[in-house]
Amino acid sequence: MSMKLNTRQVDGVTIVDCSGRITLGEGSVMMRDTVRDLLSKGNKKIILNLGEVNYIDSSGIGELVSAFTTTKNQGGELKLLHLTKKVHDLLQITKLYTVFDVKDDEAAAVKGFK
Amino acid sequence: MEQSVSYTLDSTLETVDHAEEKATRIATDLGFGEDEVMQISMAVREGAVNAVLHGNAYSPDKKVILSFEHTPEDLVITIRDQGKGIDLAQIPNPLAPENLLKTSGRGIFLMRSFMDVVEIRPSHTGTELKLIKHVHGQSVGGKEGSQ
């Protein structure tokens, strides 16, 4: 299954619902383009909802890191929401789980922005 | 699956997906559990990415050789590229604080996390990667043989 992204706005926060695979190639490029497009339009409060992401490889992990640092460098904030077990485990073994702001509750994640 | 099987693949992104699919199918057919199948397929995917991108650099003249061999004790996967080889000393530790936020460099680390043995043999004519997953519990011999 290829990757699909759907963007919606909730109380000034942009939520990107992701589904499928974030892997080298199309999936990573879509993620990169989407986040850069959001930032260029001034949307700097971003939540990546990964609840339907069933697979991610090292390139996908790199893309999440890139999204996080790019957003932060532009004065924004990016959170991850609803990690699947596979993604959760990968972020744990790569020691990135504590780097990202990971949330389980969408409403709380939206309220948590500064 | 036969005792061993080998594929010669182009240096394309499609090869990465095909390698992963073959690994998933073979590991499943050999009776590995769901988590182990995911680990094996991801390790093969990472190995194939390295062969296609970093080894052969997408060259249409260079091939990736992917082979699977199973014994009662192990599933042995070998991925060879025809690139210039890699300098293992130059591979940074992705868990070091200064590398945590780098956007690449986690492939070999993930392979080592998921497989029991990872051997990398670089040379000027290519790199050979060997990934080994030990059989735990029932012997590997195909679904038909499991109870």
Chai-1 contact restraints between the chains, C-beta under 6 A:
chainA,res_idxA,chainB,res_idxB,connection_type,confidence,min_distance_angstrom,max_distance_angstrom,comment,restraint_id
A,L24,B,V49,contact,1.0,0.0,6.0,A-B,restraint_1
A,G25,B,L13,contact,1.0,0.0,6.0,A-B,restraint_2
A,D57,B,R45,contact,1.0,0.0,6.0,A-B,restraint_3
A,S58,B,E46,contact,1.0,0.0,6.0,A-B,restraint_4
A,S58,B,R106,contact,1.0,0.0,6.0,A-B,restraint_5
A,S58,B,G107,contact,1.0,0.0,6.0,A-B,restraint_6
A,S58,B,L110,contact,1.0,0.0,6.0,A-B,restraint_7
A,G62,B,T103,contact,1.0,0.0,6.0,A-B,restraint_8
A,G62,B,S104,contact,1.0,0.0,6.0,A-B,restraint_9
A,V65,B,L101,contact,1.0,0.0,6.0,A-B,restraint_10
A,V65,B,T103,contact,1.0,0.0,6.0,A-B,restraint_11
A,S66,B,T103,contact,1.0,0.0,6.0,A-B,restraint_12
A,T69,B,L101,contact,1.0,0.0,6.0,A-B,restraint_13
A,I93,B,S113,contact,1.0,0.0,6.0,A-B,restraint_14
A,T94,B,R106,contact,1.0,0.0,6.0,A-B,restraint_15
A,K95,B,L95,contact,1.0,0.0,6.0,A-B,restraint_16
